[in-house]
């Protein structure tokens, strides 16, 4: 297993391409879901230096906090609540350029200004979400969405 994370020079595409390859290598041979989520969160976080990178898992009628990197976060989010609960309900990725413009956004950190949430599906059902928060406005676009969806697909 790779023990060192390499961050590509250049733009987002290059960084994601190398990150994706490293995630594939790190996940190979490990079946435990928590271990996999933990290292995926750590690798995304270290590559881009986002404010918060982590997972919420569907547990009954709520999302419950999973492995993450960054500041203390809300532990439970209801179905359809906030960006995470909405991405779960709608079963689609949400890119939020300005969290203040998203009705019902849950501010786990007052530093968060923009966000992307990608649902994690297994056998067609949403079993969790990947949530990434940034201290800057308009951090995320379709490039982030495309790569984060690819990453979540190999979880
Ligand atoms: N902002 C999210 C809540 C999770 S934290 O940001 C880590 C939301 O509105 O769902």
Backbone and ligand atoms as CSV (ligand in chain L), in Angstrom:
chain,resi,resn,atom,element,x,y,z
A,1,UNK,N,N,0.843,-1.201,0.000
A,1,UNK,CA,C,0.000,0.000,0.000
A,1,UNK,C,C,0.877,1.249,0.000
A,2,UNK,N,N,0.438,2.248,-0.775
A,2,UNK,CA,C,1.159,3.521,-0.788
A,2,UNK,C,C,1.060,4.163,0.595
A,3,UNK,N,N,2.172,4.646,1.098
A,3,UNK,CA,C,2.122,5.282,2.422
A,3,UNK,C,C,2.307,6.773,2.331
A,4,UNK,N,N,2.645,7.252,1.150
A,4,UNK,CA,C,2.849,8.689,0.983
A,4,UNK,C,C,1.874,9.183,-0.061
A,5,UNK,N,N,1.233,10.310,0.216
A,5,UNK,CA,C,0.316,10.895,-0.761
A,5,UNK,C,C,1.086,11.883,-1.623
A,6,UNK,N,N,1.000,11.707,-2.934
A,6,UNK,CA,C,1.619,12.654,-3.862
A,6,UNK,C,C,0.533,13.584,-4.378
A,7,UNK,N,N,0.813,14.858,-4.412
A,7,UNK,CA,C,-0.147,15.824,-4.946
A,7,UNK,C,C,0.414,16.343,-6.261
A,8,UNK,N,N,-0.375,16.204,-7.333
A,8,UNK,CA,C,0.099,16.606,-8.658
A,8,UNK,C,C,0.240,18.117,-8.757
A,9,UNK,N,N,1.203,18.540,-9.541
A,9,UNK,CA,C,1.319,19.961,-9.873
A,9,UNK,C,C,0.249,20.253,-10.910
A,10,UNK,N,N,-0.096,21.525,-11.052
A,10,UNK,CA,C,-1.054,21.878,-12.099
A,10,UNK,C,C,-2.431,22.103,-11.532
A,11,UNK,N,N,-3.413,21.923,-12.400
A,11,UNK,CA,C,-4.787,22.272,-12.030
A,11,UNK,C,C,-5.541,21.131,-11.387
A,12,UNK,N,N,-6.829,21.385,-11.220
A,12,UNK,CA,C,-7.719,20.437,-10.563
A,12,UNK,C,C,-7.734,19.088,-11.252
A,13,UNK,N,N,-7.796,19.101,-12.591
A,13,UNK,CA,C,-7.885,17.838,-13.329
A,13,UNK,C,C,-6.684,16.949,-13.014
A,14,UNK,N,N,-5.513,17.542,-13.035
A,14,UNK,CA,C,-4.289,16.778,-12.777
A,14,UNK,C,C,-4.289,16.259,-11.341
A,15,UNK,N,N,-4.706,17.124,-10.421
A,15,UNK,CA,C,-4.722,16.699,-9.016
A,15,UNK,C,C,-5.699,15.561,-8.787
A,16,UNK,N,N,-6.892,15.701,-9.367
A,16,UNK,CA,C,-7.893,14.644,-9.196
A,16,UNK,C,C,-7.437,13.346,-9.859
A,17,UNK,N,N,-6.819,13.449,-11.035
A,17,UNK,CA,C,-6.402,12.237,-11.746
A,17,UNK,C,C,-5.406,11.443,-10.902
A,18,UNK,N,N,-4.427,12.131,-10.314
A,18,UNK,CA,C,-3.444,11.433,-9.481
A,18,UNK,C,C,-4.091,10.953,-8.177
A,19,UNK,N,N,-4.945,11.798,-7.602
A,19,UNK,CA,C,-5.648,11.414,-6.373
A,19,UNK,C,C,-6.458,10.138,-6.604
A,20,UNK,N,N,-7.171,10.090,-7.714
A,20,UNK,CA,C,-8.021,8.931,-8.023
A,20,UNK,C,C,-7.176,7.656,-8.124
A,21,UNK,N,N,-6.054,7.763,-8.811
A,21,UNK,CA,C,-5.169,6.599,-8.958
A,21,UNK,C,C,-4.653,6.145,-7.599
A,22,UNK,N,N,-4.323,7.110,-6.746
A,22,UNK,CA,C,-3.801,6.747,-5.420
A,22,UNK,C,C,-4.893,6.141,-4.547
A,23,UNK,N,N,-6.108,6.659,-4.671
A,23,UNK,CA,C,-7.218,6.093,-3.895
A,23,UNK,C,C,-7.455,4.647,-4.319
A,24,UNK,N,N,-7.438,4.400,-5.629
A,24,UNK,CA,C,-7.615,3.020,-6.108
A,24,UNK,C,C,-6.549,2.097,-5.505
A,25,UNK,N,N,-5.311,2.579,-5.466
A,25,UNK,CA,C,-4.216,1.759,-4.933
A,25,UNK,C,C,-4.388,1.516,-3.436
A,26,UNK,N,N,-4.769,2.562,-2.713
A,26,UNK,CA,C,-4.893,2.441,-1.256
A,26,UNK,C,C,-6.058,1.531,-0.869
A,27,UNK,N,N,-7.155,1.605,-1.638
A,27,UNK,CA,C,-8.338,0.813,-1.280
A,27,UNK,C,C,-8.192,-0.669,-1.633
A,28,UNK,N,N,-7.274,-0.962,-2.545
A,28,UNK,CA,C,-7.130,-2.341,-3.002
A,28,UNK,C,C,-6.848,-3.273,-1.827
A,29,UNK,N,N,-7.660,-4.298,-1.715
A,29,UNK,CA,C,-7.409,-5.307,-0.683
A,29,UNK,C,C,-8.021,-4.995,0.668
A,30,UNK,N,N,-8.624,-3.809,0.823
A,30,UNK,CA,C,-9.251,-3.491,2.120
A,30,UNK,C,C,-10.766,-3.454,1.944
A,31,UNK,N,N,-11.463,-4.254,2.713
A,31,UNK,CA,C,-12.916,-4.350,2.540
A,31,UNK,C,C,-13.700,-3.587,3.596
A,32,UNK,N,N,-13.045,-3.190,4.666
A,32,UNK,CA,C,-13.795,-2.538,5.748
A,32,UNK,C,C,-14.236,-1.132,5.333
A,33,UNK,N,N,-15.536,-0.875,5.429
A,33,UNK,CA,C,-16.103,0.385,4.930
A,33,UNK,C,C,-15.578,1.599,5.691
A,34,UNK,N,N,-15.421,1.474,7.006
A,34,UNK,CA,C,-14.944,2.622,7.791
A,34,UNK,C,C,-13.493,2.949,7.433
A,35,UNK,N,N,-12.680,1.909,7.312
A,35,UNK,CA,C,-11.273,2.124,6.938
A,35,UNK,C,C,-11.179,2.781,5.566
A,36,UNK,N,N,-12.012,2.350,4.639
A,36,UNK,CA,C,-11.993,2.906,3.283
A,36,UNK,C,C,-12.437,4.373,3.298
A,37,UNK,N,N,-13.542,4.655,3.976
A,37,UNK,CA,C,-14.029,6.043,4.057
A,37,UNK,C,C,-12.984,6.949,4.714
A,38,UNK,N,N,-12.346,6.434,5.766
A,38,UNK,CA,C,-11.387,7.246,6.521
A,38,UNK,C,C,-10.215,7.676,5.640
A,39,UNK,N,N,-9.661,6.739,4.898
A,39,UNK,CA,C,-8.510,7.112,4.069
A,39,UNK,C,C,-8.918,7.936,2.845
A,40,UNK,N,N,-10.102,7.695,2.316
A,40,UNK,CA,C,-10.569,8.521,1.192
A,40,UNK,C,C,-10.741,9.975,1.663
A,41,UNK,N,N,-11.358,10.162,2.822
A,41,UNK,CA,C,-11.524,11.522,3.355
A,41,UNK,C,C,-10.156,12.176,3.570
A,42,UNK,N,N,-9.232,11.430,4.141
A,42,UNK,CA,C,-7.898,11.986,4.421
A,42,UNK,C,C,-7.177,12.378,3.136
A,43,UNK,N,N,-7.313,11.562,2.109
A,43,UNK,CA,C,-6.578,11.823,0.867
A,43,UNK,C,C,-7.160,13.007,0.091
A,44,UNK,N,N,-8.482,13.107,0.041
A,44,UNK,CA,C,-9.102,14.273,-0.629
A,44,UNK,C,C,-8.702,15.538,0.127
A,45,UNK,N,N,-8.813,15.445,1.443
A,45,UNK,CA,C,-8.538,16.605,2.301
A,45,UNK,C,C,-7.095,17.083,2.135
A,46,UNK,N,N,-6.159,16.139,2.138
A,46,UNK,CA,C,-4.744,16.514,2.048
A,46,UNK,C,C,-4.390,17.044,0.659
A,47,UNK,N,N,-5.075,16.543,-0.361
A,47,UNK,CA,C,-4.769,16.993,-1.725
A,47,UNK,C,C,-5.181,18.446,-1.941
A,48,UNK,N,N,-6.350,18.814,-1.406
A,48,UNK,CA,C,-6.880,20.149,-1.725
A,48,UNK,C,C,-6.898,21.132,-0.557
A,49,UNK,N,N,-6.712,20.644,0.658
A,49,UNK,CA,C,-6.719,21.549,1.811
A,49,UNK,C,C,-8.067,22.192,2.067
A,50,UNK,N,N,-9.146,21.425,1.796
A,50,UNK,CA,C,-10.484,21.973,2.051
A,50,UNK,C,C,-10.716,22.158,3.549
A,51,UNK,N,N,-11.773,22.890,3.885
A,51,UNK,CA,C,-12.107,23.118,5.303
A,51,UNK,C,C,-12.543,21.813,5.980
A,52,UNK,N,N,-13.396,21.060,5.294
A,52,UNK,CA,C,-13.969,19.842,5.893
A,52,UNK,C,C,-14.243,18.839,4.791
A,53,UNK,N,N,-13.841,17.609,5.001
A,53,UNK,CA,C,-14.066,16.551,4.016
A,53,UNK,C,C,-14.498,15.310,4.775
A,54,UNK,N,N,-15.681,14.798,4.488
A,54,UNK,CA,C,-16.055,13.595,5.222
A,54,UNK,C,C,-17.340,12.965,4.757
A,55,UNK,N,N,-17.732,11.943,5.490
A,55,UNK,CA,C,-18.877,11.120,5.127
A,55,UNK,C,C,-19.958,11.179,6.187
A,56,UNK,N,N,-21.191,11.127,5.706
A,56,UNK,CA,C,-22.341,10.821,6.558
A,56,UNK,C,C,-22.947,9.538,6.023
A,57,UNK,N,N,-23.336,8.640,6.924
A,57,UNK,CA,C,-23.943,7.367,6.525
A,57,UNK,C,C,-25.431,7.379,6.820
A,58,UNK,N,N,-26.209,6.756,5.950
A,58,UNK,CA,C,-27.646,6.610,6.208
A,58,UNK,C,C,-27.818,5.556,7.298
A,59,UNK,N,N,-28.426,5.992,8.407
A,59,UNK,CA,C,-28.746,5.068,9.499
A,59,UNK,C,C,-30.209,5.319,9.848
A,60,UNK,N,N,-31.077,4.430,9.428
A,60,UNK,CA,C,-32.518,4.632,9.644
A,60,UNK,C,C,-32.992,5.854,8.882
A,61,UNK,N,N,-33.586,6.809,9.611
A,61,UNK,CA,C,-34.170,7.991,8.984
A,61,UNK,C,C,-33.222,9.187,8.987
A,62,UNK,N,N,-31.966,8.950,9.352
A,62,UNK,CA,C,-31.027,10.067,9.476
A,62,UNK,C,C,-29.702,9.763,8.795
A,63,UNK,N,N,-28.951,10.845,8.568
A,63,UNK,CA,C,-27.542,10.712,8.209
A,63,UNK,C,C,-26.758,10.833,9.509
A,64,UNK,N,N,-25.830,9.927,9.713
A,64,UNK,CA,C,-25.005,9.961,10.923
A,64,UNK,C,C,-23.551,10.155,10.504
A,65,UNK,N,N,-22.874,11.021,11.234
A,65,UNK,CA,C,-21.484,11.370,10.923
A,65,UNK,C,C,-20.595,10.130,10.813
A,66,UNK,N,N,-19.764,10.133,9.780
A,66,UNK,CA,C,-18.795,9.057,9.576
A,66,UNK,C,C,-17.387,9.621,9.618
A,67,UNK,N,N,-16.431,8.901,9.057
A,67,UNK,CA,C,-15.048,9.375,9.063
A,67,UNK,C,C,-14.914,10.712,8.342
A,68,UNK,N,N,-14.133,11.624,8.919
A,68,UNK,CA,C,-13.952,12.941,8.299
A,68,UNK,C,C,-12.625,13.544,8.710
A,69,UNK,N,N,-12.270,14.624,8.005
A,69,UNK,CA,C,-11.111,15.442,8.355
A,69,UNK,C,C,-11.597,16.881,8.451
A,70,UNK,N,N,-11.185,17.574,9.502
A,70,UNK,CA,C,-11.598,18.967,9.653
A,70,UNK,C,C,-12.229,19.193,10.999
A,71,UNK,N,N,-12.850,20.364,11.175
A,71,UNK,CA,C,-13.411,20.707,12.476
A,71,UNK,C,C,-14.621,19.847,12.868
A,72,UNK,N,N,-14.903,19.882,14.157
A,72,UNK,CA,C,-16.089,19.250,14.756
A,72,UNK,C,C,-17.314,19.474,13.870
A,73,UNK,N,N,-18.142,18.447,13.716
A,73,UNK,CA,C,-19.294,18.585,12.817
A,73,UNK,C,C,-20.577,18.078,13.466
A,74,UNK,N,N,-21.715,18.468,12.877
A,74,UNK,CA,C,-23.018,17.963,13.332
A,74,UNK,C,C,-22.998,16.446,13.208
A,75,UNK,N,N,-23.573,15.760,14.165
A,75,UNK,CA,C,-23.502,14.297,14.130
A,75,UNK,C,C,-24.687,13.654,13.431
A,76,UNK,N,N,-25.842,14.324,13.432
A,76,UNK,CA,C,-27.018,13.735,12.781
A,76,UNK,C,C,-27.731,14.778,11.930
A,77,UNK,N,N,-28.148,14.374,10.750
A,77,UNK,CA,C,-28.854,15.263,9.822
A,77,UNK,C,C,-30.077,14.510,9.312
A,78,UNK,N,N,-31.239,15.137,9.400
A,78,UNK,CA,C,-32.484,14.481,8.974
A,78,UNK,C,C,-32.617,14.397,7.461
A,79,UNK,N,N,-33.465,13.488,7.026
A,79,UNK,CA,C,-33.780,13.302,5.600
A,79,UNK,C,C,-34.346,14.615,5.048
A,80,UNK,N,N,-33.760,15.097,3.980
A,80,UNK,CA,C,-34.239,16.335,3.364
A,80,UNK,C,C,-33.756,17.597,4.056
A,81,UNK,N,N,-32.940,17.459,5.102
A,81,UNK,CA,C,-32.453,18.636,5.833
A,81,UNK,C,C,-31.064,19.033,5.334
A,82,UNK,N,N,-30.837,20.357,5.246
A,82,UNK,CA,C,-29.517,20.855,4.842
A,82,UNK,C,C,-29.130,20.374,3.443
A,83,UNK,N,N,-27.898,20.641,3.088
A,83,UNK,CA,C,-27.422,20.232,1.761
A,83,UNK,C,C,-27.286,18.707,1.721
A,84,UNK,N,N,-26.757,18.138,2.814
A,84,UNK,CA,C,-26.541,16.681,2.845
A,84,UNK,C,C,-27.859,15.921,2.771
A,85,UNK,N,N,-28.818,16.326,3.593
A,85,UNK,CA,C,-30.116,15.633,3.620
A,85,UNK,C,C,-30.874,15.810,2.315
A,86,UNK,N,N,-30.668,16.943,1.636
A,86,UNK,CA,C,-31.326,17.180,0.341
A,86,UNK,C,C,-30.690,16.318,-0.741
A,87,UNK,N,N,-29.351,16.211,-0.723
A,87,UNK,CA,C,-28.664,15.362,-1.705
A,87,UNK,C,C,-29.100,13.904,-1.527
A,88,UNK,N,N,-29.297,13.496,-0.292
A,88,UNK,CA,C,-29.795,12.138,0.000
A,88,UNK,C,C,-31.216,11.981,-0.568
A,89,UNK,N,N,-32.092,12.923,-0.232
A,89,UNK,CA,C,-33.494,12.844,-0.672
A,89,UNK,C,C,-33.599,12.841,-2.197
A,90,UNK,N,N,-32.859,13.726,-2.831
A,90,UNK,CA,C,-32.950,13.851,-4.297
A,90,UNK,C,C,-32.041,12.846,-5.013
A,91,UNK,N,N,-31.218,12.142,-4.242
A,91,UNK,CA,C,-30.280,11.146,-4.796
A,91,UNK,C,C,-29.471,11.731,-5.938
A,92,UNK,N,N,-28.980,12.967,-5.722
A,92,UNK,CA,C,-28.122,13.573,-6.753
A,92,UNK,C,C,-27.115,14.521,-6.095
A,93,UNK,N,N,-26.029,14.741,-6.808
A,93,UNK,CA,C,-24.993,15.634,-6.286
A,93,UNK,C,C,-25.493,17.074,-6.265
A,94,UNK,N,N,-25.074,17.806,-5.244
A,94,UNK,CA,C,-25.441,19.220,-5.143
A,94,UNK,C,C,-24.171,20.045,-5.011
A,95,UNK,N,N,-24.027,21.019,-5.906
A,95,UNK,CA,C,-22.919,21.966,-5.838
A,95,UNK,C,C,-23.516,23.286,-5.351
A,96,UNK,N,N,-23.024,23.773,-4.215
A,96,UNK,CA,C,-23.578,24.992,-3.623
A,96,UNK,C,C,-22.493,26.069,-3.631
A,97,UNK,N,N,-22.603,27.050,-4.538
A,97,UNK,CA,C,-21.551,28.066,-4.667
A,97,UNK,C,C,-21.489,29.016,-3.477
A,98,UNK,N,N,-22.660,29.226,-2.829
A,98,UNK,CA,C,-22.726,30.136,-1.678
A,98,UNK,C,C,-23.730,29.540,-0.690
A,99,UNK,N,N,-23.217,29.021,0.416
A,99,UNK,CA,C,-24.107,28.298,1.343
A,99,UNK,C,C,-25.203,29.205,1.917
A,100,UNK,N,N,-24.941,30.508,1.964
A,100,UNK,CA,C,-25.974,31.416,2.498
A,100,UNK,C,C,-27.187,31.486,1.578
A,101,UNK,N,N,-27.009,31.097,0.336
A,101,UNK,CA,C,-28.124,31.131,-0.623
A,101,UNK,C,C,-28.871,29.795,-0.685
A,102,UNK,N,N,-28.432,28.823,0.116
A,102,UNK,CA,C,-29.107,27.516,0.094
A,102,UNK,C,C,-30.073,27.444,1.266
A,103,UNK,N,N,-31.387,27.439,0.991
A,103,UNK,CA,C,-32.347,27.430,2.096
A,103,UNK,C,C,-32.164,26.188,2.962
A,104,UNK,N,N,-32.017,26.399,4.269
A,104,UNK,CA,C,-31.904,25.261,5.183
A,104,UNK,C,C,-30.503,24.730,5.359
A,105,UNK,N,N,-29.527,25.395,4.751
A,105,UNK,CA,C,-28.144,24.961,4.932
A,105,UNK,C,C,-27.827,24.843,6.424
A,106,UNK,N,N,-27.143,23.774,6.794
A,106,UNK,CA,C,-26.783,23.564,8.201
A,106,UNK,C,C,-25.339,24.016,8.381
A,107,UNK,N,N,-25.135,25.056,9.170
A,107,UNK,CA,C,-23.787,25.609,9.339
A,107,UNK,C,C,-23.072,24.908,10.485
A,108,UNK,N,N,-22.370,23.823,10.154
A,108,UNK,CA,C,-21.570,23.141,11.184
A,108,UNK,C,C,-20.418,24.050,11.569
A,109,UNK,N,N,-19.874,24.774,10.597
A,109,UNK,CA,C,-18.811,25.740,10.868
A,109,UNK,C,C,-19.190,27.056,10.222
A,110,UNK,N,N,-19.001,28.143,10.965
A,110,UNK,CA,C,-19.324,29.461,10.412
A,110,UNK,C,C,-18.328,29.844,9.317
A,111,UNK,N,N,-17.233,29.086,9.199
A,111,UNK,CA,C,-16.225,29.393,8.177
A,111,UNK,C,C,-16.609,28.853,6.803
A,112,UNK,N,N,-17.575,27.948,6.768
A,112,UNK,CA,C,-17.918,27.321,5.484
A,112,UNK,C,C,-18.672,28.304,4.589
A,113,UNK,N,N,-18.201,28.431,3.329
A,113,UNK,CA,C,-18.848,29.373,2.392
A,113,UNK,C,C,-19.420,28.667,1.171
A,114,UNK,N,N,-18.813,27.553,0.771
A,114,UNK,CA,C,-19.368,26.799,-0.356
A,114,UNK,C,C,-19.190,25.308,-0.083
A,115,UNK,N,N,-19.925,24.508,-0.839
A,115,UNK,CA,C,-20.021,23.092,-0.452
A,115,UNK,C,C,-20.392,22.226,-1.653
A,116,UNK,N,N,-19.969,20.970,-1.606
A,116,UNK,CA,C,-20.453,19.980,-2.575
A,116,UNK,C,C,-20.805,18.711,-1.813
A,117,UNK,N,N,-21.926,18.119,-2.164
A,117,UNK,CA,C,-22.343,16.860,-1.540
A,117,UNK,C,C,-22.651,15.855,-2.646
A,118,UNK,N,N,-22.053,14.674,-2.522
A,118,UNK,CA,C,-22.204,13.614,-3.529
A,118,UNK,C,C,-22.796,12.381,-2.849
A,119,UNK,N,N,-23.941,11.913,-3.322
A,119,UNK,CA,C,-24.512,10.699,-2.717
A,119,UNK,C,C,-23.673,9.464,-3.026
A,120,UNK,N,N,-23.676,8.551,-2.094
A,120,UNK,CA,C,-22.963,7.282,-2.235
A,120,UNK,C,C,-24.040,6.200,-2.348
A,121,UNK,N,N,-24.051,5.525,-3.497
A,121,UNK,CA,C,-25.094,4.524,-3.761
A,121,UNK,C,C,-24.527,3.118,-3.688
A,122,UNK,N,N,-25.359,2.220,-3.202
A,122,UNK,CA,C,-25.001,0.803,-3.231
A,122,UNK,C,C,-26.261,0.055,-3.633
A,123,UNK,N,N,-26.159,-0.735,-4.689
A,123,UNK,CA,C,-27.325,-1.457,-5.224
A,123,UNK,C,C,-28.502,-0.508,-5.462
A,124,UNK,N,N,-28.212,0.675,-5.962
A,124,UNK,CA,C,-29.262,1.622,-6.329
A,124,UNK,C,C,-29.733,2.533,-5.205
A,125,UNK,N,N,-29.515,2.150,-3.945
A,125,UNK,CA,C,-29.999,2.967,-2.822
A,125,UNK,C,C,-28.883,3.876,-2.309
A,126,UNK,N,N,-29.254,5.064,-1.835
A,126,UNK,CA,C,-28.265,5.959,-1.237
A,126,UNK,C,C,-27.948,5.446,0.171
A,127,UNK,N,N,-26.674,5.140,0.410
A,127,UNK,CA,C,-26.272,4.621,1.724
A,127,UNK,C,C,-25.450,5.635,2.519
A,128,UNK,N,N,-25.167,6.770,1.884
A,128,UNK,CA,C,-24.412,7.810,2.575
A,128,UNK,C,C,-24.135,8.957,1.624
A,129,UNK,N,N,-23.409,9.949,2.117
A,129,UNK,CA,C,-22.996,11.063,1.251
A,129,UNK,C,C,-21.555,11.434,1.588
A,130,UNK,N,N,-20.873,11.946,0.565
A,130,UNK,CA,C,-19.573,12.596,0.768
A,130,UNK,C,C,-19.847,14.089,0.780
A,131,UNK,N,N,-19.390,14.774,1.804
A,131,UNK,CA,C,-19.611,16.220,1.946
A,131,UNK,C,C,-18.250,16.911,1.988
A,132,UNK,N,N,-18.076,17.936,1.156
A,132,UNK,CA,C,-16.834,18.707,1.189
A,132,UNK,C,C,-17.195,20.186,1.316
A,133,UNK,N,N,-16.582,20.841,2.286
A,133,UNK,CA,C,-16.863,22.260,2.556
A,133,UNK,C,C,-15.607,23.085,2.321
A,134,UNK,N,N,-15.812,24.321,1.844
A,134,UNK,CA,C,-14.693,25.220,1.574
A,134,UNK,C,C,-14.899,26.554,2.285
A,135,UNK,N,N,-13.792,27.168,2.642
A,135,UNK,CA,C,-13.863,28.499,3.263
A,135,UNK,C,C,-14.068,29.594,2.222
A,136,UNK,N,N,-13.930,29.253,0.936
A,136,UNK,CA,C,-14.087,30.248,-0.128
A,136,UNK,C,C,-15.413,30.043,-0.849
A,137,UNK,N,N,-15.958,31.110,-1.382
A,137,UNK,CA,C,-17.154,31.013,-2.217
A,137,UNK,C,C,-16.794,30.325,-3.531
A,138,UNK,N,N,-17.791,29.662,-4.136
A,138,UNK,CA,C,-17.674,29.115,-5.503
A,138,UNK,C,C,-16.441,28.232,-5.717
A,139,UNK,N,N,-16.142,27.403,-4.733
A,139,UNK,CA,C,-14.961,26.537,-4.863
A,139,UNK,C,C,-15.205,25.375,-5.821
A,140,UNK,N,N,-16.426,24.864,-5.840
A,140,UNK,CA,C,-16.690,23.594,-6.532
A,140,UNK,C,C,-17.444,23.796,-7.837
A,141,UNK,N,N,-17.099,22.967,-8.825
A,141,UNK,CA,C,-17.777,23.040,-10.126
A,141,UNK,C,C,-17.965,21.629,-10.669
A,142,UNK,N,N,-18.258,21.549,-11.955
A,142,UNK,CA,C,-18.551,20.225,-12.540
A,142,UNK,C,C,-17.321,19.321,-12.559
A,143,UNK,N,N,-16.134,19.902,-12.509
A,143,UNK,CA,C,-14.916,19.075,-12.455
A,143,UNK,C,C,-14.866,18.344,-11.109
A,144,UNK,N,N,-15.113,19.077,-10.030
A,144,UNK,CA,C,-15.148,18.436,-8.701
A,144,UNK,C,C,-16.256,17.382,-8.661
A,145,UNK,N,N,-17.406,17.753,-9.183
A,145,UNK,CA,C,-18.539,16.817,-9.152
A,145,UNK,C,C,-18.193,15.519,-9.873
A,146,UNK,N,N,-17.625,15.650,-11.063
A,146,UNK,CA,C,-17.316,14.469,-11.866
A,146,UNK,C,C,-16.320,13.556,-11.138
A,147,UNK,N,N,-15.268,14.138,-10.593
A,147,UNK,CA,C,-14.239,13.320,-9.936
A,147,UNK,C,C,-14.699,12.779,-8.589
A,148,UNK,N,N,-15.397,13.597,-7.830
A,148,UNK,CA,C,-15.861,13.103,-6.522
A,148,UNK,C,C,-16.891,11.989,-6.719
A,149,UNK,N,N,-17.705,12.087,-7.777
A,149,UNK,CA,C,-18.644,10.992,-8.081
A,149,UNK,C,C,-17.880,9.721,-8.454
A,150,UNK,N,N,-16.789,9.884,-9.204
A,150,UNK,CA,C,-15.980,8.713,-9.569
A,150,UNK,C,C,-15.348,8.093,-8.325
A,151,UNK,N,N,-14.895,8.947,-7.427
A,151,UNK,CA,C,-14.271,8.440,-6.191
A,151,UNK,C,C,-15.295,7.695,-5.348
A,152,UNK,N,N,-16.479,8.307,-5.181
A,152,UNK,CA,C,-17.509,7.673,-4.352
A,152,UNK,C,C,-17.962,6.351,-4.991
A,153,UNK,N,N,-17.933,6.285,-6.309
A,153,UNK,CA,C,-18.370,5.057,-6.995
A,153,UNK,C,C,-17.468,3.860,-6.700
A,154,UNK,N,N,-16.222,4.111,-6.283
A,154,UNK,CA,C,-15.326,2.969,-5.984
A,154,UNK,C,C,-15.197,2.721,-4.487
A,155,UNK,N,N,-16.029,3.434,-3.705
A,155,UNK,CA,C,-15.974,3.225,-2.255
A,155,UNK,C,C,-16.357,1.787,-1.891
L,1,LIG,N1,N,-23.456,21.924,5.736
L,1,LIG,C1,C,-24.011,20.606,5.743
L,1,LIG,C2,C,-23.908,19.973,7.101
L,1,LIG,C3,C,-22.694,19.159,7.306
L,1,LIG,S1,S,-21.334,20.046,7.667
L,1,LIG,O1,O,-21.100,21.129,6.800
L,1,LIG,C4,C,-19.983,19.117,7.929
L,1,LIG,C5,C,-25.462,20.627,5.293
L,1,LIG,O2,O,-26.080,21.677,5.151
L,1,LIG,O3,O,-25.991,19.544,5.098
